[in-house]
Amino acid sequence: MNTVLDSNKITGKYILVTALAVLFSWILHEFAHWTAGNLLDYNMGMSLNKSFPLNGVFKSDKDYQLV
C-alpha cells in the first residue's frame, strides 16, 4: 500500500549519485570555459572555480562573453 512512498526515500546511494553528478557537471562546465578560450587562441588556465587567460586579459569583450 505504501510502495510509492517507500520508493521516494532519500538513501545514501541517492546522495552519492547526486553528489557525483553535481561534481561531474561542475568540472565539465569549467572545462567548457577552458576549451572555448583555447579555441579562441588564448593560453588558458583553470582553477577549481574558474577558467582564465594566463596573460590576465581578453582581447575583446566579445571573447570575454564567449568564454
C-alpha positions in Angstrom: 0.0 0.0 0.0 2.9 2.4 0.8 5.1 1.2 -2.1 5.1 4.7 -3.8 6.1 6.4 -0.6 8.8 3.8 0.2 10.4 4.2 -3.2 10.8 8.0 -2.7 13.1 7.8 0.3 16.5 9.6 0.2 19.1 6.9 0.7 22.9 7.1 0.9 23.1 5.8 -2.6 20.9 8.6 -3.8 23.0 11.2 -2.1 26.2 9.7 -3.5 24.9 9.5 -7.1 23.6 13.1 -6.8 26.9 14.4 -5.4 28.9 12.6 -8.2 26.5 14.1 -10.9 27.0 17.6 -9.5 30.8 17.2 -9.3 30.9 15.8 -12.9 28.7 18.6 -14.3 30.7 21.3 -12.4 34.1 20.0 -13.8 32.5 19.7 -17.3 31.2 23.3 -17.1 34.6 24.7 -16.2 36.3 22.6 -18.8 33.9 24.0 -21.4 35.1 27.6 -20.5 38.7 26.4 -20.8 38.0 24.8 -24.2 36.3 27.9 -25.5 39.3 30.1 -24.5 41.7 27.7 -26.2 39.6 27.7 -29.4 39.8 31.5 -29.4 43.7 31.2 -29.2 44.1 32.1 -25.6 46.6 30.2 -23.4 44.1 29.3 -20.6 44.5 28.3 -17.0 41.9 26.6 -14.9 41.3 26.5 -11.1 38.6 24.9 -9.1 36.1 27.7 -9.7 37.1 29.5 -12.9 39.0 29.4 -16.2 41.0 32.4 -17.2 43.6 33.6 -19.8 47.1 33.2 -18.4 48.0 36.7 -19.6 45.2 38.1 -17.5 43.1 39.8 -20.1 40.9 39.0 -23.1 41.4 40.8 -26.4 37.8 41.9 -26.6 34.5 42.0 -24.7 33.2 39.6 -27.3 35.8 37.0 -26.4 35.1 37.5 -22.7 31.4 36.9 -23.3 32.1 33.8 -25.4 34.3 32.2 -22.8 
